[in-house]
């Protein structure tokens, strides 16, 4: 991680309220992300605090060094209702710094100790390191993991996710988690029009995900909000200039036209029908309290 500035900071709170999503709470142990994905919507979180979300998103990373301790304090409050918490909504909780700081691992341990169900989204196979903690959490309260795979094309993946492990390495992580009884999904996200949205490309990811034991595959279409738009268009100009005019027309606003998103959704659903989930052993919470995790 040469050239990356690491800023250690003390967080005052860790559990954040969330609006407009199918969950109410999130936890993010880092701000900024080494993965530097050109499409990352979370780049704007740097901009909110007067940081450069285009050029410094992956080179200046904030580490909430006290996050596990603060989380335990928050989970221990009498008013905490043990609601589902999403981990990694605006950063990858298993980016390389996690290998040194182990914040995400200790956060999952806290959830297990306080009977709080959680879901994780990551692009990193490092999540397999914590399979023991995930199994404990799965038994105590429930846990789900979503591993993001946008394409199986290694060259394209290297363009759009320059520091992420290759797609097939992530598929091996899916297989390892599924074999351990962890509910694991694949996030086919984001789907990039004219780059990863061909029906055969979408089906290839779905088929590989099912073969690896993914319980489900969900998708979303590229969203270009503040800051992300600038970063993505810089990528298009540098690597795919033939698509520049197309993207300028398609993304006059922040979302692709509904017709584009709906077509992608239809193709993904068709692939899921063609490649149904395989039966597998999955750990479920013990006792009467059953949690349904997306």
N, C-alpha and C positions, 0 to 999 in steps of 0.2 A: 504494500500500500504506500509506496514511495510517492511523495508529493501530496499526501493527504494531511490536512490539518485537523487534529483531533481536539475538540474542546470539551473538557469535562465540566459538567455543571450539576448543581443540586436542584432537584425538582421539588416544588412545594406541594404538588399533587400529581397523581399518576392516572387515576381513573377519570376519563373525560366523557362528558355527556355527548351523545350523537343524535342529530336530527335527520329525518328523511331517509333513514336506512332501516332494515328489518331487525336492527338491534339498537339498544339504548346506550351502550357504553363501549369505550375503546381504551386500549393501552398501547403506547408507542415508546419503547425504551430508548430510541434514538431519534434524532431529527437530522435530515439529510440521509443520503444513501449512496454507498459506493457503487452500486450497480449501474447508475447513470443511464437508465433506460430512456430513450429519446421521447417516449410517449407518456412518461410518468406524470399523472395529474397532481401528485404530491409536491412537485417542484414549487408550487405557489406558497407552500408553508415557509420557505425561506424568504420569499418576497414579503410576506406579512410582517417579518421582523427585520426588514431592511437588509436582507441578505440576497446575494445573487443566486437566483434559482436556475439560471441557465448554465453559466460556466462554473459555478462553485457548488452546485448541488452535490456532486460526488467528491469534491475535494475539500470541503469543510463540513465535518460531521460532528454533531453535538451528542454527547453521551451522558445520559441521565444516571450518574453513577449510584445514586441512592434510591433508584426506582424500586427495587425489591423491598427495601425497608419501609418506604412510604406506602407502598401497596399493602403490605401487611397491616399497617396502621389503619388504612382505609377499609380493608376487608373486615377488620376486627370491630368496627363501629357497630353499635346496636341497630342502627337504622339500615345497615346493608342487607338487601333482600336476596343476595346470592343470585343475582341476575347474570345472564349470559354476557360475556365480555369478548369483544373482537380484538385480537392482538396483531398489530401490523397494518393499520389502515392507512397511514401516511409515511411509512418507512418499511424496509424489510427487516423484521426482527432477527433474521438469521444472516444478515450481511456479514462480511468477514470479521468486523470488529467483535461480533458475538463470540468468536473463538477465543478472544482475549478476555472480554469482560463478563461473559456468561450471564448477562442480565436476563435474557429471555428464559433461560433455564430456571433461574431463581424465581422469576415471575410465575412460571408454570407450577413450581413447587408450592408457592404461596396459594395459588388457586386450588391445588389439591388439598392443602391443609385446611382451607376455609370453605371447601365444598362449593366452589364457584365454577360453573361450566364455562368453557372458553372455545374460541375458534381462532385458528392461525392462518394467515395467508403469507406465502413466501415464494420466492423463486429459487431458493437455495436448498441443495441437498443436505446442508449442515443440520437441518431439522432432524435427520435420522440419529444424530448424536444423542438426542434427548428421548429416545424411544421408551426408556425405562420410566421417565417422569410422565410421559404421555400415557403410558399404560396405567399408571397410578391414578392420574387425573380422570382417565376414561372410566375407571371403576368407581371413583369417588363422586364425580359430578357429571362427567361427560366432556368430550373434546372432539373437535373435528379439525382437519388440516386441509387447506386448499393449496396446491402447488401450481403456480402459473406456468403455462407452456403455450406460447403464441404460435409456434410453428415448429416443424421437425427439420426444416432446412437450416443446416448448421451455419452456412455462410450468411443467410439473411438474419438468423438469430444473433450472430456476432455483430452485424450492423446495428440492429435496433436495441440490443441488450449487451453492450460491449464488454461488460465485466461479469456476466452471469455464466454459470456452468452450462455446458451444452445441453440441449433438450433431452437427449437420451440418458444423460447422467441424472437429470431430474426425474425421468421415468423410472430409473432404478430406485430412486428414493420413494416414489409412489409405491412400487412393488414391495419395498422393505417395510414401509408403514402398514400396508394392507396385510402383509404376512404376519405382522405383530398384533393384528386385531384392531388397529386404529382406523377410524373412519376417515378416508382420504379421498378428496375430490381433485379434479384438475380444472383450473380456471383457464379457459381458452380466451385469454384476455390480455390486452384489448385486441380485437380483430381490426386489422388495418386494411381499409378498402384499397383494392388494386395491388396489394402486397401479400396479404395472408388470407384473403376472403374467398379464394377459389374453392368451390365445393370439394374438390379432391384434397385440397390442403386441410380444410376443416375436418373432413372425414378421417384423414390420416392421423390427426391428433386424437380424435375421439377413439378410433380403433386402438391406437397405442395405449391410450389411457385405460380403456377397458381391459386390454390384455395385461396391463400392469396391476389391475385390481381396483381401479378407481370406482367408488360407489356412484359418483355422478360427474358430469362435465357441464359446467356452466360457462356462458360466454357474455361478453359485452363488446360494444363497438367503440372505437377510438373517440375520446372526448378531448376537445382542445380548448381548455379554459385559459385563464391568465397564466403567463409564464410558459406553460407547457406548449402553447401555440408557437411561441418564439423558438423554443428548443426543437420542436418537431419540424418546423419549416426550415430551420438551419440544416437539419439532417437531410431533408428532401432536396434542398438546393445542392448539397455536397455530394450526395450518393444517388439520388433518383431525380435528376433535373427534368427528365421527360414526364414526370408526374406532377410537376409544380403547378401547371395551369389547372390540371384536374382537381388537385386538392384545394386550390384557391376557389374554384367553383363549388366544390362539395362542402367546404367548410367556410361558407360566408359568415356563419355563426359558430357557436361552440360545438354543435352536434351535427352529425351527418343527417341527411334527409331520412325521414321515417321509412321510406321505401327501401333504402339501403340496409338499415338496421333490421327491418322485418325480413328481408331476403336472407340475411345472415342467420337470423334466428330460425328460419324455416330449414335452412341447410343443416344447421347443427342438430335440430330436432330429428331430421331425417336420418342423420348419421347415428344418433342415439337409438333410434328404432332399429336400425340395421345392426348395431353392435350393443346389445343389451348388457346390463351388469351381470357379472358372474357371481355365483354364490360364494361366500367366504365367511370365515369366523370373525366376528366383531365384538369387541369388549363393550358392554353396556353398563351404565351405572347400577350399582347394587342398591337394593332397597326399593321402596315404593315410588321414589321420585325419578321419573324418566324424563330426559331432556331430548328434544328433537333438534339437532344441529344441522344447519344448512351446509 
